[in-house]
């Protein structure tokens, strides 16, 4: 196969290893193992290229991965590695989008009626309002009503392929070759679908067991690769020793030492700084600034830097830090422009609350407050559905706010502190000016009070001031003000741009500074990565969930945390900056901690 012009993030002219060469000559089914940047994607695309001449005009090679971000990375590899004619028959999809396509096209065979897809926001609200086990209800919706939620797509697609020889033959004729990325993360339903596909199509499996980070999902088995070996007995090739994402650096060695709880090697590409609760903002700001400037000094004109944390709460805290001025040893540091990849449902729900407050000056008091209370209740329905065990107050808060809205509409009086807070704010006549950014902040700040109901919503809505759709949203609000002298219908009109932003965020090229959770970063790569660990011993600084390692964590939890941290470290091509609290109780030596100067 010779020399490549491009590979998994590595330099041009990479020579394939003997293992990779042997894999290219192997028959399917085959399993390719390897760590981050080992060349799995490149190898699989070369394998796909070898099958292209055998395809009929209507046939394609199906490449499945888990996220839109991973799909985009594969598409970029395709453009770098293959010419237009070689790329044409390669379809890169997510597992869910493929299953959804099968369901939409053939789903009438299951229930006799065209399937109805319940998208995430609909599912979340239904889930929050269902009292019994949600999985059972989701299956009932599918089998009895033909309404399918996200988690039922794979199962329904598999039922179609198993139950209809015509559908199975159609799919096999269309996709004689299937490549499956991140196979270790497939859940039980996806595995059943894969087994059915393997009966008629050639299969290429790509996996890294050390990147398994979905331990919280009971349907994702730790034994998935063994299931594959037992079922198909694929030819197996291990690229684990190859590293093309960060060649000639110690990043992968450092990440593997973290994974295996070994002594950490001293490598110049990985730096560590520590903070106290009173200087977190300064140290965080400095780490990001030094990473960006260091990459520019190396000749990268438009470097990409990701700031990764365990939770959205920590992402929001870092964002706050980077929007402020700081000073280090007399050196002023200006705010850093950055993007935030946020989880959409809760942020959108909290944003609509803010939008409803903007409408107050255009509505009678009872209507204005009732709409705001209903939207806060919807936010808590979302909150409860996303984490029913961890958010005990959400269901109670939702009912309380819904009841207050009904009471207002019936001419009753408000009973609760949180609703009286809004009544007082309405009576004070908020001084909206027609400047959308300023007015948005005024409305948003009403959520910043010390109550469970509002404090968490304030945390979620803070993501919105950074979104790239801000011009569109600001323009929408400006148009309303110019036309009406107020923001009437803001909550209804902002649903679409907010939702579109959530869809577009994963497709943007990573340039500049981006903030996200580690789970959100999987499948992506950046020139530099800054990883922020939580502060577990301070009651008023950060949530305990923000810490990678906690003193009371079980052994299995520590193993999971090490895998997660390895994934975070290996997103970097050139540099990693670890930002940790001095008091952190974790598995790497605290003696490595130092202040940057």
Secondary structure, DSSP 8 states (H G I E B T S, - for coil): --B-S--SS--TT-B--HHHHHHHH--SSEEEE--TTSSHHHHHHHHHHHHHTT--TT--EEEEESSHHHHHHHHHHHHHHS-HHHHHTEEEEEHHHHHHHHHHHHTHHHHSS--EE--HHHHHHHHHT--S-HHHHHHHHHHHH-EE-GGGHHHHHHHHHHH-HHHHHHHHHH-SEEEESSGGG-BHHHHHHHHHHHTTSEEEEEE-GGG---TT-TTB-TTHHHHHHHHH--EEEE-TT---SSTTSSHHHHHHHHHTT------TTEEEEEE-TTSHHHHHHHHHHHHHHHHHHTT-TT-EEEEEESSHHHHHHHHHHHTS-EEETTEEE----EEE---HHHHHHHHHHHHHHHTGGGS-HHHHHHHHHHHHHHHHHHHHHH-TTT-HHHHHHHHHHHHHHHHHHTT----SHHHHHHHHHHHT-----S-HHHHHHHHHHTT-SSSHHHHHHHHHHGGGGG-TTHHHHHHHHHHHHHHHSS-TTHHHHHHHHHHHHHHHGGGS---EEEEEEHHHHTT--EEEEEEE---TT-TTT--GGG-S--TT--HHHHHHHHHHHHHHHTTEEEEEEEEEETT---SS-GGG-----
